[in-house]
Amino acid sequence: MKKIPRYFQIARWIREKIDKGEWVIGSKIPTQREIAEQFGVNRSTVVTAIEMVKSEGLLEGKTGSGIYVVNNQWSLISAISPPDWNDFTKWSLQPASEHTVQMINELENRKDLIQFSKGELGPEMFPHAEITEAMGKVTLQLQEFGYGDGLGELGLRTEISRHLQRIGVNIAPESILIVSGALHALKLITTGILKRGSTVFLESPSYLHSINLFPAEMAIREIPVAEEGLNIKELFQQKFTKNSSILFLNPTFQNPTSTSMTLEQRKILLDKCQYYQLPIIEDDIFRDLWLDAPPPAPLKALDKNGQVLYVGSFSKTIAAGLRIGWLAGPEAVVKRLSDVRMQTDYGSSYLSQVLVKELLASGMYEKHLQKVRCRLREKRDELLRLLSLHLSDVATWSTPSGGFFIWVVFKKKMNMQKLFKQCLAENVVINPGFIYNDRHSTLRLSFAYATFEEMEAGILTIKSSLSNQI
Amino acid sequence: MKKIPRYFQIARWIREKIDKGEWVIGSKIPTQREIAEQFGVNRSTVVTAIEMVKSEGLLEGKTGSGIYVVNNQWSLISAISPPDWNDFTKWSLQPASEHTVQMINELENRKDLIQFSKGELGPEMFPHAEITEAMGKVTLQLQEFGYGDGLGELGLRTEISRHLQRIGVNIAPESILIVSGALHALKLITTGILKRGSTVFLESPSYLHSINLFPAEMAIREIPVAEEGLNIKELFQQKFTKNSSILFLNPTFQNPTSTSMTLEQRKILLDKCQYYQLPIIEDDIFRDLWLDAPPPAPLKALDKNGQVLYVGSFSKTIAAGLRIGWLAGPEAVVKRLSDVRMQTDYGSSYLSQVLVKELLASGMYEKHLQKVRCRLREKRDELLRLLSLHLSDVATWSTPSGGFFIWVVFKKKMNMQKLFKQCLAENVVINPGFIYNDRHSTLRLSFAYATFEEMEAGILTIKSSLSNQI
C-alpha cells in the first residue's frame, strides 16, 4: 500500500463511493477541503485525484458550485426525484432563515464551538449516577418485551399521571400517550387531527417557526408574545373557523422569549378559547426547570372540558437521547393519536420507557431536578452578569425565571445575519431571532450548555463582532 | 365508602370521566359488559348507573350502537372533528378487512389467547441473559447523551455495516440511517421520497396491505407472488411513469407467503428494474431467521447503481420493544430521509442503540440467532406435523425455509370471516389471507409465538371450526 500515491488512493475511494451507489448521479461530492481533511493531505493532492476521476467521465465540475457525480445511467435518484434540498426543507416563512437553521443544526453537534445555541443541559448536569442506578434496577427486573400496547408502557404512564397530579393536572394513565419527545407529539397532532386547510395560531416569535412542523396546506397566523406571554387581545381579533382552527401555545418559559403567562392571563385565555371553541395544544416542556419559584398552573390544570392537549418531555430535564415525552388529553383524542402513531413506528423504546419510569418512581428524577435547578440558576446568573458587564450599552433583556434562554433585544437595528457569521468565524454559535420569525434585532442565548469560561469568551466575541456594526 | 351503593360509585366514575374531559362529547362510552367486568358487578348494576347519568343529561343511548356522551358545550372534539374511526383508519382496500385487522392488533396483546397471529418470537426465545450482560456493559461505559446526529449512533451504524458485509452488502456507516423499526423506514420513504400521485407496485398478498402505509393519493398496483416470489413477467407488463413509480419488495421469506426469490430471479428483476428505471425498496427483515440454509443474496448485494434502498430490523430477531431498524442506500437519499426523520422525532433511543451495538459487537447477536434458529425449526416442524395430521384433507401448504409463517391454502372456498370468528370464540387468533388482499381461502399461521400445547389445541380448534363449513 505504501507505494501507491495518495492521490491514487483518493481517486479509488471516490470511484468506490460512486460504484457502490453511495454517491449517486446528480449528487455533489464533498468539498476539496473536506476530502483533504479526511485524508490528511494537501488540497492539491485532492485536486489531482478529482481530475483523474473527472477524466474517466464520472465527475463533472460546475463553476462555483462544486463537483457532481455524472456517470451511471440508472441511478436511483434520477428514477425518483432529484435531491433539491432547497425545495425540500421549507424550514420557515423567511427564506433567509432556512439556511441558518440547517447550519445551526449541524453546528450544534460540534464540540469545538461555544454553544449559545444548544437547548440542552450541559454535560455536567447529566444524571450519570441516577441513570446508572436506574439501569441496574431495570436490568434486574427485565422481562421479555415485544411490541407494546398503543399508548406505551403502563408503569410509565402511571408515574407520569402521578407527576402531573403534583402540578394540578388530573389525567388517568389511559389518557396519556407516550411519545418520542415533544416534537413527535406535535407532529402526531398536525398529521393526526388537523385537517388540510386548518388555520394554526402560533406565538411570534416561536421556536416552532424554526422547524418544519406544519404542512404547506395549513395557514399560519402569528400572534405576538410580550412580557406576559401571548397577546390575548390580538388573538381574539382574529376570525376562527369552527372545527379547523387551533392554537399552539408554549405558555411557560416560552421558547425563545422565556416569558410566562400569569395565572390570570391563563384563565382569561382558557375561558375565551372555550367560548370561541378554539382548542389549545399546550407545549409545557420547560415547566420542571423553574429557577426562582414554581410557575403558574398549566392551562390543562384549569381545563374542565377537554379543551387542552397537554405535551411534556424528559428531553430537557434528563437527556434528549432517551426520546421520551408524553401527550395527555381527552381519551378519544389520545386513542386516535395512538392509532396514528402505531401506523408509523409501533411505539417508543421499551428500555427508555422503563428507565424513565424507574427514575420517576424512585424519586431520583425529583432529586436530579433540584440539582439541575441550582446549577442552571448559577449559569443564568453568570450569563446575566456577563451581559450587564459587556452588552448593557447596546441591548436589553429580562431575567428568565426558568428554562434555558435569555432573550436579548438590541436597542438599534443590527445586521443579525452578519453578526451570526462573524461569531461563527470565531467559533461561537448564536441563534438570531429571525429564525423564530422575529422582525427585530434579537438573539436567543442559552445558558444551559456552555461553561462559565465559554460564556465569557462567547460574550466578548459577540461584543467585538458588534463593534463593527456600531 | 362501604355504604355507597355500587351503581352510585359507577355513576360517579362516569361523571368524573366526562368532567375531566377524558370522555368528550360524541364519544362512545365502554359497553355495559366492559364496565361490569371492570367493577366486578352485574350488568344490571351498570344499567342503573348509566340510567342515572342519562337522567342528568350527560349521556344518551343510540339504539344498537351504544351509549354516547352528549353534554358539555365546548368539548375539544366538537371543535376539531368528530372521531370517525371508520373514516380515519383506512386500513386497506377491502372494507371487510379493516375491522379484522384492528381487532387482531388488539387481540395480539391478550395473554389468554392462542396466538397464531403474532409475528414475534415467543417468550422462550427472548435473549434474557444476552440483554442482561449487554445492559451491564452499556451501563459501565455510559457517557452523557443528548440529541444525536441525524443518522443515529455511529458505533451502531458501524456494526450494522459489518453485519451487512457478511451477507455481501457493502455499505459504509455514513449510508446507513438508524430508524425505529422497518415500518418506520417504510413510512419515511413514503413521506420523504414518494411524490403524491406516485404509483407503488406491491406484492399480492403482502403484509403491507394490512397496514395504513400509503397516502390515498398514491396508486397501488398489485403484482402476484407465487412459489418463486414476485411474478416478474407480470410486473413488466405494467406501465411505469418515470420518476414516480416504485417497487416495494419483501423477497426473502415473504410475509405472509414465506416464499423467497431465487438468486436467478433476483438478478433478472434487478436488471429489468434498472432498464425501466424502477427503484426498489427491499424489505429484508426476516433474512437472519433462515432455518435450513442461508437464503440467496439480497438484491442490495447485487446492486451496483444505487437502485435499491435496503431495510432491516432487529424487531423480529431480538425484541420489537427495542424499536431499532435501519435503512441503507445511496448517501444522498439516506441524508434526505435523515432530515425528514429529524423533523419528526429527533432520532431513536440512545439506550436501545448502544444496547444493540453491544449485542452485535460482542458476537452475542450471532450466538442468539443460532439458538433462535434451532428453536424456530422445532416449532415449524411441530406445526407442520400438526397440519399434516389434522388438516391435510382440506388444505395445502409449503414448508417455509425461514421466517415465522406457514401459508395455508384451503382446497375449497371457505368463509374465512366466519372461521376467524369461530376460532376467536374458542380463544384462537388466526390471520385470514384477506387482510393481506388475498382473494383465496388462505390463512397465515405463525409458529414463532405459541407453545407446542397451544399449537395443538389451536389446530384442533381450526379443524372443528372448519367442520361446520365442510
Contacts between the chains, C-beta under 8 A, distances in Angstrom:
chain1	res1	chain2	res2	distance
A	17	B	331	7.6
A	19	B	304	6.3
A	20	B	170	5.5
A	20	B	171	7.2
A	20	B	172	7.7
A	20	B	304	7.4
A	20	B	306	7.9
A	21	B	303	6.2
A	21	B	304	6.6
A	21	B	305	5.6
A	21	B	306	2.8
A	21	B	307	7.2
A	21	B	308	7.9
A	21	B	329	7.3
A	21	B	330	5.2
A	22	B	171	7.3
A	22	B	172	6.2
A	22	B	174	7.7
A	22	B	175	4.7
A	22	B	306	7.3
A	22	B	330	5.9
A	22	B	331	4.5
A	23	B	330	7.2
A	23	B	331	5.9
A	23	B	332	7.3
A	24	B	306	4.5
A	24	B	330	4.2
A	24	B	331	7.7
A	24	B	332	5.7
A	24	B	333	7.3
A	26	B	332	7.8
A	27	B	330	7.5
A	27	B	331	7.1
A	27	B	332	4.1
A	72	B	305	5.9
A	72	B	306	7.8
A	73	B	305	7.9
A	74	B	274	4.2
A	74	B	275	7.5
A	74	B	277	6.0
A	74	B	305	4.9
A	74	B	307	6.3
A	75	B	305	5.8
A	75	B	306	5.2
A	75	B	307	7.7
A	75	B	330	7.4
A	76	B	279	5.0
A	76	B	305	7.4
A	76	B	306	4.4
A	76	B	307	5.5
A	76	B	308	7.6
A	76	B	309	7.3
A	76	B	329	7.0
A	76	B	330	5.4
A	76	B	333	6.3
A	77	B	306	7.2
A	77	B	330	6.6
A	77	B	332	6.2
A	77	B	333	6.8
A	78	B	243	7.9
A	78	B	277	7.0
A	79	B	242	7.0
A	79	B	243	6.4
A	79	B	277	4.2
A	79	B	278	6.8
A	79	B	279	4.8
A	79	B	307	7.6
A	80	B	193	5.6
A	80	B	194	7.7
A	80	B	243	6.1
A	80	B	244	7.9
A	80	B	246	7.0
A	80	B	279	5.7
A	80	B	333	8.0
A	81	B	193	7.3
A	81	B	195	6.5
A	81	B	243	5.8
A	83	B	332	4.9
A	83	B	333	7.4
A	83	B	335	7.8
A	83	B	336	5.5
A	85	B	336	7.7
A	88	B	336	6.8
A	88	B	339	7.4
A	89	B	339	6.3
A	105	B	342	7.4
A	108	B	147	7.5
A	109	B	149	5.5
A	118	B	146	7.9
A	120	B	146	4.6
A	120	B	147	6.6
A	121	B	146	7.9
A	123	B	144	4.6
A	126	B	144	3.4
A	126	B	145	7.8
A	128	B	142	7.0
A	128	B	144	6.9
A	131	B	142	6.6
A	132	B	139	5.6
A	132	B	142	6.4
A	135	B	135	6.5
A	135	B	138	7.5
A	135	B	139	4.3
A	135	B	142	7.3
A	136	B	139	6.6
A	138	B	135	7.5
A	139	B	132	5.6
A	139	B	135	4.3
A	139	B	136	6.6
A	139	B	139	7.3
A	142	B	128	7.0
A	142	B	131	6.6
A	142	B	132	6.4
A	142	B	135	7.3
A	144	B	123	4.6
A	144	B	126	3.5
A	144	B	128	7.0
A	144	B	319	7.0
A	145	B	126	7.8
A	145	B	319	5.5
A	145	B	320	7.7
A	145	B	321	3.6
A	146	B	118	7.9
A	146	B	120	4.6
A	146	B	121	7.9
A	146	B	319	6.2
A	146	B	320	4.6
A	146	B	321	5.8
A	147	B	108	7.5
A	147	B	120	6.6
A	147	B	315	7.8
A	147	B	320	4.4
A	147	B	321	6.9
A	148	B	321	6.0
A	149	B	109	5.5
A	170	B	20	5.7
A	171	B	20	7.3
A	171	B	22	7.5
A	172	B	20	7.8
A	172	B	22	6.3
A	174	B	22	7.7
A	175	B	22	4.8
A	179	B	345	7.9
A	180	B	180	7.3
A	180	B	345	4.3
A	180	B	346	7.5
A	180	B	348	8.0
A	180	B	349	7.7
A	181	B	345	6.0
A	181	B	346	5.6
A	183	B	343	7.9
A	183	B	344	7.1
A	183	B	345	6.5
A	183	B	346	6.0
A	184	B	344	6.4
A	184	B	345	4.1
A	184	B	346	7.6
A	187	B	343	7.7
A	187	B	344	4.8
A	187	B	345	7.1
A	193	B	80	5.6
A	193	B	81	7.4
A	194	B	80	7.7
A	195	B	81	6.5
A	211	B	343	6.4
A	212	B	343	4.8
A	213	B	343	7.5
A	242	B	79	7.0
A	243	B	78	7.8
A	243	B	79	6.4
A	243	B	80	6.1
A	243	B	81	5.8
A	244	B	80	7.9
A	246	B	80	7.1
A	274	B	74	4.2
A	275	B	74	7.5
A	277	B	74	5.9
A	277	B	78	6.9
A	277	B	79	4.2
A	278	B	79	6.7
A	279	B	76	4.9
A	279	B	79	4.7
A	279	B	80	5.8
A	303	B	21	6.3
A	304	B	19	6.4
A	304	B	20	7.4
A	304	B	21	6.6
A	305	B	21	5.5
A	305	B	72	6.0
A	305	B	73	8.0
A	305	B	74	4.9
A	305	B	75	5.8
A	305	B	76	7.4
A	306	B	20	7.8
A	306	B	21	2.7
A	306	B	22	7.3
A	306	B	24	4.6
A	306	B	72	7.8
A	306	B	75	5.2
A	306	B	76	4.4
A	306	B	77	7.2
A	307	B	21	7.2
A	307	B	74	6.3
A	307	B	75	7.7
A	307	B	76	5.6
A	307	B	79	7.6
A	308	B	76	7.6
A	309	B	76	7.3
A	315	B	147	7.7
A	315	B	346	7.8
A	319	B	144	7.0
A	319	B	145	5.5
A	319	B	146	6.2
A	319	B	350	7.5
A	320	B	145	7.7
A	320	B	146	4.7
A	320	B	147	4.4
A	320	B	346	6.8
A	321	B	145	3.6
A	321	B	146	5.9
A	321	B	147	6.9
A	321	B	148	6.0
A	321	B	347	7.6
A	321	B	349	7.1
A	321	B	350	3.2
A	321	B	351	7.5
A	322	B	349	6.4
A	322	B	350	6.9
A	322	B	351	7.0
A	323	B	345	6.7
A	323	B	346	6.9
A	323	B	347	6.6
A	323	B	348	6.6
A	323	B	349	4.8
A	323	B	350	7.6
A	324	B	349	7.9
A	329	B	21	7.4
A	329	B	76	7.0
A	330	B	21	5.1
A	330	B	22	5.8
A	330	B	23	7.2
A	330	B	24	4.3
A	330	B	27	7.6
A	330	B	75	7.4
A	330	B	76	5.4
A	330	B	77	6.6
A	331	B	17	7.5
A	331	B	22	4.4
A	331	B	23	5.9
A	331	B	24	7.7
A	331	B	27	7.3
A	332	B	23	7.2
A	332	B	24	5.6
A	332	B	26	7.9
A	332	B	27	4.1
A	332	B	77	6.2
A	332	B	83	4.9
A	333	B	24	7.2
A	333	B	76	6.3
A	333	B	77	6.8
A	333	B	80	8.0
A	333	B	83	7.4
A	335	B	83	7.9
A	336	B	83	5.7
A	336	B	85	7.7
A	336	B	88	6.7
A	339	B	88	7.3
A	339	B	89	6.2
A	342	B	105	7.4
A	343	B	183	7.9
A	343	B	187	7.6
A	343	B	211	6.3
A	343	B	212	4.8
A	343	B	213	7.5
A	344	B	183	7.1
A	344	B	184	6.4
A	344	B	187	4.8
A	345	B	179	7.9
A	345	B	180	4.3
A	345	B	181	6.0
A	345	B	183	6.5
A	345	B	184	4.1
A	345	B	187	7.1
A	345	B	323	6.7
A	345	B	345	7.7
A	346	B	180	7.5
A	346	B	181	5.6
A	346	B	183	6.0
A	346	B	184	7.6
A	346	B	315	7.8
A	346	B	320	6.8
A	346	B	323	6.9
A	347	B	321	7.6
A	347	B	323	6.6
A	348	B	180	7.9
A	348	B	323	6.6
A	348	B	349	7.0
A	349	B	180	7.7
A	349	B	321	7.1
A	349	B	322	6.4
A	349	B	323	4.8
A	349	B	324	7.9
A	349	B	348	7.0
A	349	B	349	3.4
A	349	B	351	6.5
A	349	B	352	4.3
A	350	B	319	7.5
A	350	B	321	3.2
A	350	B	322	7.0
A	350	B	323	7.6
A	351	B	321	7.5
A	351	B	322	7.0
A	351	B	349	6.5
A	351	B	351	4.7
A	351	B	352	5.5
A	351	B	355	6.5
A	352	B	349	4.3
A	352	B	351	5.5
A	352	B	352	6.9
A	355	B	351	6.5
